[in-house]
Amino acid sequence: MMKWGQVKEWCLANIIHRGKIYTTKGMVKRDRLTDKVFVQDHPQGIITATEYYLDGELVRRDVDIKLKPNIVGAAQGGMNG
């Protein structure tokens, strides 16, 4: 079983490799892709989605969710209490 650091390194190596990004079309040079970033602010957190397009076709979508401090604190309090 891999440790977290090894998993993270493996993921980075397989997602971004020498200026390329892994997509549904395989490894594609970053400069061939266009991207669109969408940010949604919700009461519980902020969602950021990045879509990558190759010749107008969506070939990758990354989503990041960041909880707001009041939600993180409430979750931690519930776990400790």
Secondary structure, 3 states (H helix, E strand, C coil): CCCHHHHHHHHHHHHEECCEEEECCEEEEHHHCEEEEEEEECCCEEEEEEEEEECCEEEEEEEEEEECHHHHHHHHHHHHC
